[in-house]
Amino acid sequence: MTRTIGFVLVCLCFLVSGLKAQESSLQTQERTRQLEEKLRCLVCQNQTLADSNAELAGDLRKQVAEQMAAGKSDEQIIEYLTARYGDFVLYDPPFKLRTALLWVGPFALLALGAAALVLVLRRRRAAPEEAPLAPDEKRVVERVLGPAKGDGVPR
Amino acid sequence: MKRVLLPLAVFLLIVGFLAVGLNLDPREVPSPLIGKAAPAFELPVLGQDGRRFLPTEMRGKVWLLNVWASWCVSCRDEHPVLVELSKKDLLPILGLNYKDNGEDAQRWLKQFGNPYQLSAVDADGRIGIDYGVYGVPETYLIDADGVIRFKQIGPLTPAVLERKVLPMAAALKK
C-alpha cells in the first residue's frame, strides 16, 4: 500500500514538474513573440521580425531565442540589437534629441493648425459689421426698387 | 499680396521637405557603429586550412572590410570595382565571406578575380550580425586604431570610392 502511494506521489511530482516546464517554455515563447513584434526586420522594412521570412530575420530570431534562453532580459536583447542596427530596428523608437522631431513634430503641427484657426476666427469676429446705407445710396435703391413702404423694413 | 505669399511659402516648405525626404534612401539605415571599434572576431580564412584571422592583425593600417558572398547578385556588380582598386594598391581589402559555401566562394574568386588579401569565413552570419550587416555587399573603412570610420551599404561604385572612401582613407593615413 505505502509503495503504491509512494509511486503515485513520484508520478505526480514528475507530472507537476513537467507541466511547470511546459508552462515556462510557453511563457518564453510568448515573451519571444512579443519582443519580435517590437522589432523591425531590416531587409523587408515594414515587417516585424516575427512576420518576416527574410533570412536575416531568421538569424536575428535565432539570436533573440538564444539570448532569451540564456536568461537575458528584454532590455538587454534590445540593447544588443540597437548597438548593431541602431534605433531603426525598434518599432517604438526611444525619445532622444535625434528622434525629438519624430515624436513632437505631429503635435507641433497640430498646435500650429489650432493657433491658425483661432487667429482666423478671432479676426473674422473682430471685423466690423456692414455699415448702414448712406442717404445717397438709399436714394439709388429707392429709385430702382420703388419708394420704401413704411419704415423700409421688409415684412 | 499676403494672400498669395503665405500659401506660396507653405507650398515651398512642403516641396522642400518632399525633395529631401523622397531623395533619401530608406534602405540605407545609418550604422550606429561609425566611430566605434570594429567588433572583434576570430574566423577561419577561406581556402587556407588552419589559418585564423583576427581584425587586430590589421592594427596600424587603414583597410577595407568588404562583406561578400557568391550568392549575392550585387556583389557581382561591385566586384570589378574592388579588383580595380586592389590593383592600385592604395589600401588593403579584406573580405568577410558571409553565409556562403566555401567551394562556391573559391570558385567565384577564381572566376572573377580575387581582390582580397584574405577572406574570413563567416559561415553562420554571426559576425555579420555583430557588424550590423543586413544587405550584402557592405563595406567598412577601418582606421589604424581599429575604429570603423565609414560604412557603405550596397555596392561600392567608382564614384563612392573617389568621393568618399579614398579621400577619407588618405586623411586617416596621415
Interface residues (C-beta under 8 A of the other chain):
Chain A: L42 V43 Q45 E55 L56 D59 L60 Q63 T82 A83 R84 Y85 G86 D87 F88
Chain B: P26 R27 V29 P30 S31 P32 L33 K99 D124 G125 R126 I129 D130 Y131 G132 V133 Y134 G135
